[in-house]
């Protein structure tokens, strides 16, 4: 039967504005913005020109170091602009969608009859392979890696994250999810991590996978945490991790022969007028999704993702490739708290017993984006380990990354972590260090050293 | 009571005033040398409005200031008892414990300890401010805790110049050269005590009890004698003998 793993460390943050389980209307959009930044560790090379016509599923850009890995276009249309930033870094590609969509036909395949290599090649051809990430380094993977296993985490427990059980409640999406899992199981053994609230649902009946149930607070849904408990990554080993909505997209490819990059996105946050879910294509402009739905009394921060791990939307942005929710929280740059550090602060959340949140366990909080303190050296010990349910010493790992000591990083388990594992640690940190940025830079440096 | 409203009219004028004088403290401004002082004051009065630029968008309300100030508040009961105890030991050594009142003993101890606390904070925070300005960083709150610990662990009749010297040594050599708060490998307060121990071993051995003696009695209250500082060491050896309140 399903294996149950109990996790004790972690923290559930109760934010106001959880997405209600209802569908919201979505306008159609002519402009689509596809960004290579959605794929971590990727050096993109654009293979289309401005003005060129593309079909949905044709390749827009490839990995510079491995040109087999291409990335598909969500819509058919003309490439209107390739917008670059400083030092010619590609910010996004703007595509003007046709009125009638044309899809590249990759052929309907029966996944049961395919071999692992055939599945891999099919994903490469259709421009979907890059949606698979890998550990170590937490980057978009390449086909020459031999994974010892593939991990999919169907539990989404970060604050305000979109519920995957709701997404897979739809019959066709569930079929696509199963097809996707079966296809991946041809390449390597697939482990599916579900949460204790999801056990007993359709997710526990998925075939061709080994199901692990995780019982514990956030970040039990992080795939890195799950890997650490199921089968830790040692030096020299590679595992693949796939977002569950991407598995649905893979399944759709095999079932319909077309690349259909639709995902169910939660609209959540205290500054949203209406919360719910939308079925949107990757790349649709965020402002189309949020049309008239954001409260305008204060400065609002729109996040492509959840408030802990998501990316802030500045200017034009399209729905990210791995984004499962769009959240809106107050920015907070107009808040003046007079001697706030000594005030009781009943309205803010803190894990410390020097405030009063621990007396009000069920309360929902409206948190803004302020850091609420100055950046300091690490003063308090044990803060990170309290919210990191992995078998690593998080605090010492961060110190090793900051000081650049690569041997020590390897000893402490840098190959097992990804930045999102430290999102909660960054939340509770009293020294306000940018932990996710530190870990990301450490992983990138290590990847370059080892290459 | 101050509320957490985003717009708090009562304090807008103070916030506006701080924003108005900020350019004087930036680079090129007249008072650039006091930038650390301005930053320290500003973050003391108002929680910084900076929002997170990368990584997690939301943060816990706990920060270094809150932690350090909670520790200081937690130490206050011990300090208050210590003040009472100084007065109690004085009355005990004079043999007139029956006549001494609670408030008399407490105020005696308060006035004996107060110079130590003032010197501790003035010297320690002064060094911290200067060092922060020199490094171009924010003032760190680590010294708030050390500053109240040091008067609690040194003899109460220590000459103030000796105390200042010990604090300067400890803050500079046991904290700042390692990189400031959080980077030190030794506890700052205990290094101050260790410095005193090695510099004045005969006076710090602990074979005599440190009792504050010396008093002048005006208005029926006890006041520790204000003597020229070097003579404060001399008091230590006159335990129970001369110059106390009840001597006529």
Interface residues (C-beta under 8 A of the other chain):
Chain A: X13 X15 X159 X298 X301 X303 X307 X308 X309 X310 X312 X329 X331 X332 X333 X334 X335 X336 X337 X338 X339 X340 X341 X342 X343 X345 X347 X348 X349 X350 X351 X352 X354 X355 X367 X368 X369 X370 X371 X372 X373 X374 X375 X376 X377 X378 X379 X380 X419 X423 X426 X427 X428 X429 X430 X431 X432 X434 X435 X436 X437
Chain B: X2 X4 X6 X7 X8 X11 X12 X14 X15 X43 X44 X45 X46 X47 X48 X49 X50 X51 X52 X54 X55 X56 X57 X58 X59 X60 X61 X62 X63 X64 X65 X66 X67 X69 X70 X138 X140 X142 X179 X180 X181 X182 X183
